[in-house]
Amino acid sequence: MSETPPASPGQQDAPYAPTARTVPTRARERASYDRELVHSVLDEGYVCHLGFVRDGAPVVLPTLYARVGERLYIHGSTGSRPLRTAGATDPGMAVCLTITHVDGLVLARSAFHHSINYRSVVVHGTARRVTGADERRTALDAIVEQAVPGRSQDSRPADAKELAATAVVRLDLDEVSAKVRTGGPSDEPEDLALPYWSGVVPLSRGYGAPVPSDDLDPGIALPGYLARL
Amino acid sequence: MSETPPASPGQQDAPYAPTARTVPTRARERASYDRELVHSVLDEGYVCHLGFVRDGAPVVLPTLYARVGERLYIHGSTGSRPLRTAGATDPGMAVCLTITHVDGLVLARSAFHHSINYRSVVVHGTARRVTGADERRTALDAIVEQAVPGRSQDSRPADAKELAATAVVRLDLDEVSAKVRTGGPSDEPEDLALPYWSGVVPLSRGYGAPVPSDDLDPGIALPGYLARL
């Protein structure tokens, strides 16, 4: 993956530049353009919600993604509608790709101030089909690694037929923002004496015990990268 | 909530009618229009990804939602862009609302057959501002209840000023589909003897111990509906 140059050489540490559509109209204090924060939110997930426009109407579909430097990659069947569209259109397809981690339920004394703690990243841009063999390999490995680090080296790589059936699409990290809410509820001062519990219920995500395939050779042990999850 | 009539009276048990945009071009066997399945996926979540079109480009934002019968409700500040748009446009705003639960990582011997187990629901339709006081109250209670059942009766209801600052938007469940993948990997027969672990890593979601606000009266015990989470 180190062969892939960043989308914006020399900009590795600078924040993303805010644009009209990445500056929220409200709760602006929650918005951030910090590159490290954006990367950390992206790197913690592997399922995004991809939005695009079809026949003038919005479509939002969940899909796997990977970050490689300043690029996001998604993939899919060459027969799937969004990937066909991204491939067929020149110069690409306008997309909005959103990743959200929900961290806690925020319970205020007032119904109005109920909220959630979360970290989200919204990426606006143009999805473009990747055609170079090396970049396609890099992207496909990265998509497997994003969900299960260590796995891409412990599975059979795609063969020519599988590669031909797989579309890879790239979205540069350029017009990007994060939004984060943390902490407890923001109750009105006059509500503090109300007899309602207030605070945060943290949410957790975890892994269950891996379930081997029925036809797995019993001599194949659980690999370390799965045991460590 | 029982006062709110279903969007399609008499259709409570029938599946949703497939349309051109709810029939996938691939993996059709994963698509379902079963009303009970759609409801169960919707009822298990409370954060959706809402897609709409602004200046011709897609926008996808995470937001809270609630299901009440055959309607979904979302809410937000009257100053937020999507809700302003839904209110300002007649006859409403075209949206796509998607909910996804990720249940497992599916590890095949081949990189190509890696997948995830998931349950998602995609709703296409028109979001319309709700103006009736009763329906707005129902919706706002339902949004709190969707995340924390029992909470709407154990918090201060919105006052007139808060209600005036809150936009409520409705989306009827009409053009809807679910998509579900379950089970183990689908390896190619010729890959079964490869020396790679294969199977499923289940994913779990849970709640941490509730964290009371610093200023909570220590005499207020954790309510049962939170202790049971």
Interface residues (C-beta under 8 A of the other chain):
Chain A: R21 P24 T25 R26 V47 H49 L50 G51 F52 V53 R54 G56 A57 P58 V59 V60 L61 P62 L64 S77 G79 S80 R81 R84 A94 V95 C96 L97 T98 T100 V102 G104 L105 L107 A108 R109 S110 A111 F112 H114 I116 Y118 S120 V122 H124 L140 D141 V144 A147 V148 R151 S152 D154 S155 R156 P157 A158 D159 E162 T166 G184 P185 D187 D191 L192 A193 L194 P195 Y196 W197 S198 G199 V200 V201 P202 L203 S204 R205 G206 Y207 G208 A209 P210 V211 P212 S213 D214 D215 L216 D217 I220 A221 L222 P223 L226 L229
Chain B: R21 P24 T25 R26 V47 H49 L50 G51 F52 V53 R54 G56 A57 P58 V59 V60 L61 P62 L64 S77 G79 S80 R81 R84 A94 V95 C96 L97 T98 T100 V102 G104 L105 L107 A108 R109 S110 A111 F112 H114 I116 Y118 S120 V122 H124 L140 D141 V144 A147 V148 R151 S152 D154 S155 R156 P157 A158 D159 E162 T166 G184 P185 D187 D191 L192 A193 L194 P195 Y196 W197 S198 G199 V200 V201 P202 L203 S204 R205 G206 Y207 G208 A209 P210 V211 P212 S213 D214 D215 L216 D217 I220 A221 L222 P223 L226 L229
